[in-house]
Amino acid sequence: MDPSRHPHESADVVVVGAGPAGCSAAHHLARAGHDVLLLEKATFPRDKICGDGLTPRAVRELLGMGLDCEGDGWVRTRGLRVHGTGMTVDMPWPEVSGFPDYGLVRTRHDFDRLLARRAVAAGARLFEGTRVTEPLFAPGGDRVLGVLAQRDGGRLAFRAPVVIAADGASGRLAVALGLHQRTDRPMGVAVRRYYTAPHRNRDHLEAWIDLEAPDRRGRPAMPFGYGWIFPVGDGAFNVGLGTFHIGRRPAVDHRQLFREWTARLPADWHFDEEHATGPLRGAPLPAGLNRRPQYTRGLLLTGDAGGMINPLSGEGIDYAMESGRLAADVVTRALAAPTEHAREQVLLRYPEAVREAYGRYFTVGRLVVRALSHPRVMRLVATHSLRRPATQRFMFKLWANLTDPHSPDALDRVLTALQRAVPAA
């Protein structure tokens, strides 16, 4: 597509998608002094299918962007309350050097808008209602030099020497360059719904690890996944569940599983039709770096577009924001390079930087998903993992990826050794 045929905007960097990954990248790039175009197909405020829970990893990124995480709209969490096979255990967020000791909850309805405003305050130029349709290539070549988008009923070209794809799980820009999701990496499915209810919990994330669903032969089975109840403030709750698998998708009807699970919850929690405030909605969860490489021909992948979702917890916001910051750092160094060849050499290091950050943990996650995809193994873990404090802490730190490799704590040392023993994803 020849961009000269369309009205255009030019910048140092084009970022496609104003979710956590895109806003993080745009914020850090703008703070570094670059001219950044941030393109978002919707207009704010807008909803996203998500659990809305933020671990200390995500809180660290928010604080690094200078967001005020106090006051109205924020729910602070002290840890995770886990229910399984007749047991309930409260586990505080692990004390890990470099991370805050609390989590947060905020609906994506206004969370992403806050992030976008932060990026704009740093100097990024935000274009809402701008649906990117395809990448633009250099004449006679295959290098991306921008994107083409629909806006206000017309077509507009956005040009830059570097494009960051933060366009979510569909990864349309990545697919246009032949980067498809790998079937040997974890893929999840999640559904969630909002309720208003006088539930007792106000300061914990809650998780149920003993979901029940029939297998392909109709026999009772326990899929790898969990149900959640997250408080979002003012008596409202994000209630959902998700499962992960590798390879062929299991025969799990997630909507039916959700209905059966919520029907088993105490009636006085009011997670029923009368107290629902919206429909049940679902989304895919591409995890474990299931799209590679994360850089090719002028395009960098961040967040869900690059499969940067935790395959154990389904958490994606923290990795989206971290990868946005990581991409911004690489692009800043690339744009400072003296020649096009030198710039390309810097950009080519981005996939290795991603693997260094997440590769070994995601490999461990893939192995765990593969093991727990066997219903008998999942049932065994759900039955026994909560019975001993050491096992509880081990599973929680592994689930949340909150480990200090320099800590003398025995569990940190075990988890660090475990990650060092496997290859990067």
Order of alpha helices (4+ residues) and beta strands (2+ residues): beta-beta-alpha-beta-beta-alpha-beta-beta-beta-beta-alpha-beta-beta-beta-beta-beta-alpha-beta-beta-beta-beta-beta-beta-alpha-beta-beta-beta-alpha-alpha-alpha-alpha-alpha-alpha-alpha
